[in-house]
Amino acid sequence: MLLERKQTGLPDANDWSDFGKRFLLVFGSLFFLAGVIFFFAFNWNGLHRYSKLILVSFGLLAVNIAYTRDFTKHWIRELLGVLAFFFVGQILLVFGQIYQTGANAYDLFFGWAVFSALLVSISGSPVVWFLWILLLNITFDLYWEQVLAFSPPLWAIYLALIFNLAALSAYEFWIRFKTKGERSAWFAPTILVIALGWLNFGSNRTLFFLFEDKVESVYLLITVVSLAGLYSFYRFFIYDLACLSFTLLSALIFVFSLYIKYLTNEAIGDFFLGFFIIIGLTTGMVVHLLQIRKEHSGEETK
């Protein structure tokens, strides 16, 4: 895969050669995309609107034709899939700039997510899937900023959490039971960080800006169940130390938010006590993670 490391030992000459090829091709692709963007920006007034659309469409067509070739290294096809994904956004950007289809940025990102869904579904690339999920999160965030005036309802925040957890669960179960292929080392922790960001944002809004006790209890229960479920899943079902670390860190933030909400009276002693609580919980979390790592490393050596 494109962003995976195949072994944990010291790299040899072949590993460095493979890394160099990936590095040059990835940065060459980034420079190519930047060149396309700056080309249109510099020559915008000198190009006819049909010329703009035809040029960027030919770029997308060329990338898709190259994508259909049978490459010996699978990560080259992944890279071409990423290029095709960005070209879809480029076409929509050029089209929207020509015909002024809307003033809201979330329209562009939502359309990008919709029109790239087929590409994402057939690519099978964790990189493309991550970009698509990130695109949907950006769409929601922009919609919140431009339409909801920075005050999304709590149900919308937890809906974003559920979407990211559903995408993460679908990936984990697909790898485990359907394909039984190589699991990406970075995809699950990255999506989990996004999901936990929504979780902490929602729980803090629940604690400090919601004054309905019954509704608050429901959202806090969802937070506790989500954290407990993620911890159990990544400890007993699929072992992932990075996901466990992020989950426990999110739980630590949640516990400290509860302490600030219910146990502090803005006294200096309360803040000092909170400081020692954080140190104690962090130390316990690190010791616990080291113990889990030791248990699993012992199983791997047997």
C-alpha positions as CSV (number, residue, x, y, z in Angstrom):
1,M,0.0,0.0,0.0
2,L,1.0,3.6,-0.6
3,L,1.7,4.8,2.9
4,E,2.6,1.5,4.6
5,R,5.8,0.2,6.0
6,K,6.3,-3.5,5.3
7,Q,8.7,-4.4,8.0
8,T,10.0,-3.1,11.4
9,G,13.6,-4.0,11.0
10,L,16.4,-1.8,9.6
11,P,15.9,-0.9,5.9
12,D,18.2,-2.3,3.3
13,A,19.1,-0.9,-0.1
14,N,15.9,-2.2,-1.7
15,D,13.8,-0.6,1.0
16,W,15.6,2.8,0.5
17,S,15.2,2.5,-3.3
18,D,11.4,1.8,-2.9
19,F,11.1,4.7,-0.5
20,G,12.9,7.0,-2.9
21,K,10.6,6.0,-5.8
22,R,7.5,6.6,-3.6
23,F,8.8,9.9,-2.3
24,L,9.6,11.3,-5.8
25,L,6.3,10.1,-7.3
26,V,4.2,11.4,-4.4
27,F,5.9,14.8,-4.5
28,G,5.8,14.9,-8.3
29,S,2.1,14.3,-8.1
30,L,1.7,17.1,-5.6
31,F,3.7,19.5,-7.8
32,F,1.6,18.4,-10.8
33,L,-1.6,19.2,-9.0
34,A,-0.2,22.5,-7.9
35,G,0.9,23.3,-11.5
36,V,-2.6,22.6,-12.8
37,I,-4.1,25.0,-10.2
38,F,-1.6,27.7,-10.8
39,F,-2.0,27.3,-14.6
40,F,-5.7,28.1,-14.4
41,A,-5.1,30.9,-11.9
42,F,-2.5,32.6,-14.1
43,N,-4.3,32.1,-17.4
44,W,-7.9,32.4,-16.2
45,N,-8.8,35.6,-18.1
46,G,-7.1,34.4,-21.3
47,L,-8.9,31.1,-21.6
48,H,-12.4,30.5,-22.9
49,R,-14.7,28.8,-20.4
50,Y,-15.0,25.7,-22.7
51,S,-11.2,25.5,-22.9
52,K,-10.9,25.5,-19.1
53,L,-13.4,22.6,-18.8
54,I,-11.9,20.6,-21.6
55,L,-8.3,20.9,-20.3
56,V,-9.2,19.7,-16.8
57,S,-11.5,17.0,-18.2
58,F,-8.6,15.7,-20.4
59,G,-6.4,15.6,-17.3
60,L,-9.0,13.5,-15.4
61,L,-9.4,11.2,-18.5
62,A,-5.6,10.7,-18.8
63,V,-5.3,9.8,-15.1
64,N,-8.2,7.3,-15.4
65,I,-6.8,5.7,-18.5
66,A,-3.4,5.3,-16.7
67,Y,-5.3,3.9,-13.6
68,T,-6.7,1.0,-15.7
69,R,-3.2,-0.3,-16.5
70,D,-1.9,-3.3,-14.7
71,F,1.0,-2.1,-12.5
72,T,3.3,-4.5,-10.8
73,K,3.4,-2.2,-7.7
74,H,-0.1,-1.6,-6.3
75,W,0.8,1.7,-4.7
76,I,1.2,3.3,-8.1
77,R,-2.4,2.6,-8.9
78,E,-3.3,4.1,-5.4
79,L,-1.4,7.2,-6.3
80,L,-3.2,7.5,-9.6
81,G,-6.5,7.1,-7.7
82,V,-5.6,10.0,-5.5
83,L,-4.8,12.1,-8.5
84,A,-8.2,11.2,-10.1
85,F,-9.9,12.1,-6.8
86,F,-8.4,15.6,-6.8
87,F,-9.2,16.1,-10.5
88,V,-12.9,15.6,-9.7
89,G,-12.6,18.4,-7.3
90,Q,-10.7,20.5,-9.8
91,I,-13.4,20.1,-12.4
92,L,-16.1,21.2,-9.9
93,L,-14.0,24.1,-8.8
94,V,-13.5,25.3,-12.4
95,F,-17.2,24.8,-13.2
96,G,-18.3,26.6,-10.1
97,Q,-16.0,29.5,-10.8
98,I,-17.2,29.8,-14.4
99,Y,-20.9,29.7,-13.7
100,Q,-20.9,30.9,-10.1
101,T,-23.0,28.0,-8.9
102,G,-23.0,29.1,-5.3
103,A,-21.5,31.3,-2.7
104,N,-21.2,28.6,0.0
105,A,-18.1,26.5,0.1
106,Y,-19.8,23.5,1.5
107,D,-21.7,23.1,-1.9
108,L,-18.4,22.5,-3.6
109,F,-17.2,19.9,-1.1
110,F,-20.5,18.1,-1.0
111,G,-20.6,17.9,-4.7
112,W,-17.0,16.7,-4.7
113,A,-18.0,13.9,-2.3
114,V,-21.0,12.9,-4.3
115,F,-19.3,12.8,-7.7
116,S,-16.2,11.0,-6.4
117,A,-18.2,8.3,-4.6
118,L,-18.0,5.8,-7.5
119,L,-14.2,6.3,-7.8
120,V,-13.8,5.8,-4.0
121,S,-15.9,2.6,-4.0
122,I,-13.9,0.9,-6.7
123,S,-10.4,2.1,-5.7
124,G,-10.1,0.0,-2.5
125,S,-7.3,2.4,-1.4
126,P,-7.2,3.5,2.3
127,V,-5.7,6.9,1.1
128,V,-8.7,7.6,-1.2
129,W,-11.2,6.4,1.4
130,F,-9.6,8.6,4.0
131,L,-9.7,11.7,1.7
132,W,-13.4,11.0,1.0
133,I,-14.3,10.7,4.7
134,L,-12.3,13.8,5.5
135,L,-14.2,15.6,2.7
136,L,-17.5,14.7,4.3
137,N,-16.3,16.0,7.6
138,I,-15.1,19.3,6.0
139,T,-18.5,19.6,4.3
140,F,-20.3,19.3,7.6
141,D,-17.9,21.7,9.3
142,L,-18.4,24.3,6.5
143,Y,-22.2,23.9,6.6
144,W,-22.1,24.5,10.3
145,E,-20.0,27.6,9.9
146,Q,-21.9,29.1,7.0
147,V,-25.5,28.0,7.6
148,L,-25.8,27.1,11.3
149,A,-23.8,30.2,12.5
150,F,-21.3,28.3,14.6
151,S,-23.9,26.6,16.7
152,P,-24.7,23.1,15.4
153,P,-27.3,21.2,17.5
154,L,-25.9,18.5,19.7
155,W,-27.6,15.8,17.7
156,A,-25.7,16.9,14.6
157,I,-22.4,16.7,16.4
158,Y,-23.1,13.2,17.6
159,L,-24.4,12.3,14.1
160,A,-21.0,13.2,12.7
161,L,-19.5,11.0,15.5
162,I,-21.7,8.1,14.5
163,F,-20.8,8.5,10.8
164,N,-17.1,8.4,11.5
165,L,-17.5,5.4,13.8
166,A,-19.6,3.6,11.2
167,A,-17.0,4.2,8.5
168,L,-14.3,2.9,10.9
169,S,-16.3,-0.2,11.9
170,A,-17.1,-1.0,8.3
171,Y,-13.4,-0.9,7.4
172,E,-12.4,-3.0,10.4
173,F,-15.0,-5.7,9.7
174,W,-14.4,-5.7,6.0
175,I,-10.7,-6.3,6.5
176,R,-11.3,-8.9,9.2
177,F,-14.0,-11.0,7.7
178,K,-14.4,-10.2,4.0
179,T,-11.1,-9.6,2.4
180,K,-8.7,-10.8,5.2
181,G,-6.1,-8.6,3.6
182,E,-3.4,-6.3,4.9
183,R,-4.8,-3.9,7.6
184,S,-3.6,-0.3,7.2
185,A,-1.5,0.8,10.2
186,W,-2.5,4.5,9.9
187,F,-6.1,4.5,8.5
188,A,-8.0,3.4,11.7
189,P,-6.1,5.7,14.1
190,T,-6.6,8.7,11.8
191,I,-10.3,8.2,11.4
192,L,-10.6,7.5,15.1
193,V,-8.9,10.8,15.9
194,I,-11.6,12.6,13.8
195,A,-14.4,10.7,15.5
196,L,-13.0,11.4,19.0
197,G,-12.6,15.0,18.1
198,W,-16.4,15.2,17.5
199,L,-17.0,13.1,20.6
200,N,-15.0,15.5,22.9
201,F,-16.6,18.5,21.2
202,G,-20.1,17.1,21.8
203,S,-19.4,16.1,25.4
204,N,-17.9,19.5,26.3
205,R,-20.9,21.3,24.8
206,T,-23.2,19.0,26.7
207,L,-21.4,19.6,30.0
208,F,-20.9,23.4,29.7
209,F,-23.7,24.7,27.4
210,L,-26.6,22.4,27.9
211,F,-28.9,23.0,30.8
212,E,-31.5,20.2,30.4
213,D,-30.6,17.4,32.8
214,K,-32.4,14.6,31.1
215,V,-31.0,15.4,27.6
216,E,-27.6,15.9,29.2
217,S,-27.7,12.4,30.7
218,V,-28.5,10.9,27.3
219,Y,-25.6,12.5,25.6
220,L,-23.2,11.7,28.4
221,L,-24.3,8.1,28.3
222,I,-23.6,8.0,24.6
223,T,-20.1,9.4,25.3
224,V,-19.4,6.7,28.0
225,V,-20.7,3.9,25.9
226,S,-18.7,5.0,22.9
227,L,-15.4,5.2,24.8
228,A,-16.0,1.9,26.5
229,G,-16.9,0.2,23.3
230,L,-13.9,1.6,21.5
231,Y,-11.6,0.5,24.3
232,S,-13.0,-3.0,24.4
233,F,-13.0,-3.3,20.6
234,Y,-9.3,-2.3,20.2
235,R,-8.1,-4.3,23.1
236,F,-10.0,-7.6,22.8
237,F,-11.2,-7.8,19.2
238,I,-8.6,-6.0,17.1
239,Y,-5.4,-5.1,18.9
240,D,-4.3,-1.6,18.0
241,L,-2.1,0.3,20.5
242,A,-2.5,3.6,18.7
243,C,-6.3,3.4,18.8
244,L,-6.2,2.4,22.4
245,S,-3.9,5.4,23.3
246,F,-6.2,7.9,21.5
247,T,-9.3,6.4,23.2
248,L,-7.8,6.6,26.7
249,L,-6.6,10.1,26.0
250,S,-10.1,11.1,25.0
251,A,-11.5,9.4,28.1
252,L,-8.9,11.4,30.2
253,I,-10.2,14.7,28.6
254,F,-13.8,13.6,29.4
255,V,-13.0,12.8,33.0
256,F,-11.3,16.1,33.5
257,S,-14.2,17.9,32.0
258,L,-16.5,16.2,34.5
259,Y,-14.2,17.3,37.3
260,I,-14.3,20.9,36.1
261,K,-18.1,20.8,35.7
262,Y,-19.1,19.1,39.0
263,L,-16.2,19.3,41.5
264,T,-14.6,22.7,41.1
265,N,-15.6,26.0,42.7
266,E,-13.0,28.2,41.0
267,A,-10.8,27.9,44.1
268,I,-7.0,27.6,43.8
269,G,-7.0,24.3,45.7
270,D,-9.4,22.8,43.2
271,F,-7.1,23.7,40.3
272,F,-4.1,22.2,42.1
273,L,-6.1,19.0,42.8
274,G,-7.1,18.8,39.2
275,F,-3.4,19.2,38.2
276,F,-2.5,16.2,40.4
277,I,-5.5,14.2,39.1
278,I,-4.3,14.7,35.5
279,I,-0.8,13.6,36.4
280,G,-2.1,10.5,38.2
281,L,-4.5,9.5,35.4
282,T,-1.9,10.1,32.7
283,T,0.7,8.0,34.6
284,G,-1.8,5.2,35.1
285,M,-2.8,5.3,31.4
286,V,0.8,5.0,30.3
287,V,1.5,2.1,32.7
288,H,-1.7,0.4,31.5
289,L,-0.7,0.8,27.8
290,L,2.8,-0.5,28.5
291,Q,1.3,-3.6,30.2
292,I,-1.1,-4.2,27.3
293,R,1.8,-3.9,24.9
294,K,3.9,-6.3,26.9
295,E,1.1,-8.9,26.9
296,H,0.7,-8.7,23.1
297,S,4.4,-8.7,22.5
298,G,4.7,-11.9,24.6
299,E,1.9,-13.5,22.5
300,E,3.7,-12.6,19.3
301,T,7.0,-14.2,20.4
302,K,5.4,-17.5,21.3
